[in-house]
Amino acid sequence: MEIKVFGPGCARCTETENLVKEMAAAKGGNITVEKVTDLKAMMATGIMSTPAIAIDGVIKSTGRVPTKEEISSWIDGTANVPSTPAASGCGCGCGGKC
């Protein structure tokens, strides 16, 4: 399994990367975690807001820090529907406050 965490290196992106690495280590097995900071690579993947997570090429989350439970379910394959950004639709994770 290949997990990519997309983000330029901000605090929320670093938090997301750490959570993904923690959950991948807890699950064990053949899981690789890659941090993608290149803006062109993000845009080529269709990611417009960060942090973002893709598992085996499928985008699971954008614009917010997911919970450990969400990450765990994505790794287990129990959540096949991608998560949506904040209710405001802006994708920044502010919950409509920006």
C-alpha positions in Angstrom: 0.0 0.0 0.0 1.3 3.5 -0.9 0.1 6.5 1.1 1.0 10.0 -0.1 0.6 13.0 2.2 0.5 16.2 0.2 1.4 19.6 1.7 4.0 22.3 1.6 5.2 21.7 5.2 2.8 23.8 7.3 1.9 22.8 10.8 -1.4 21.1 9.7 0.5 19.2 6.9 3.2 18.0 9.3 0.5 16.9 11.8 -1.3 15.0 9.1 2.0 13.3 8.0 2.7 12.3 11.6 -0.7 10.9 12.1 -0.5 8.8 8.9 3.0 7.5 9.8 1.7 6.6 13.3 -1.3 4.7 11.9 0.7 3.0 9.2 3.3 1.8 11.8 0.4 0.6 14.1 -1.1 -1.4 11.2 2.2 -2.9 10.1 2.6 -4.7 6.9 3.8 -3.3 3.6 2.8 0.3 3.8 4.9 3.1 2.5 4.3 6.8 3.4 5.6 9.5 1.1 5.4 13.3 1.7 4.8 15.3 -1.4 5.7 19.0 -1.2 6.0 19.8 -4.9 3.2 22.1 -6.0 3.2 20.9 -9.6 2.9 17.3 -8.4 -0.1 18.3 -6.2 -1.8 20.2 -9.0 -1.2 17.3 -11.4 -3.0 15.0 -8.9 -5.9 17.5 -8.8 -5.2 18.6 -5.2 -6.1 22.2 -4.6 -6.0 22.4 -0.8 -3.7 20.8 1.7 -3.1 18.8 3.7 -4.3 16.0 1.5 -4.0 12.2 1.6 -4.1 9.7 -1.2 -4.0 5.9 -0.7 -2.9 3.8 -3.7 -3.7 6.8 -6.0 -7.2 7.5 -4.5 -7.6 10.9 -2.8 -9.2 10.3 0.6 -9.0 13.7 2.2 -8.2 17.3 1.3 -8.0 20.6 3.2 -8.2 19.2 6.7 -6.5 17.0 9.3 -8.3 13.7 9.4 -8.8 11.7 12.6 -6.8 8.6 13.5 -10.0 6.6 13.1 -10.5 7.9 9.5 -6.9 7.1 8.6 -7.2 3.6 10.1 -10.4 2.9 8.2 -8.8 4.0 4.9 -5.8 1.7 5.5 -8.2 -1.1 6.4 -10.2 -0.4 3.3 -13.5 0.0 5.2 -14.1 3.5 4.0 -14.2 3.6 0.3 -15.9 7.0 -0.1 -13.5 10.0 0.0 -14.0 12.5 2.8 -15.3 15.9 2.0 -13.7 19.2 3.0 -15.2 21.6 5.6 -18.9 22.3 5.3 -18.2 25.8 3.9 -16.8 24.1 0.7 -13.7 26.3 0.8 -11.5 23.3 1.6 -9.3 25.1 4.1 -10.7 23.3 7.1 -12.0 26.5 8.8 -15.5 25.3 9.1 -16.8 28.3 7.2 -15.0 30.9 9.3 -12.8 32.3 6.6 
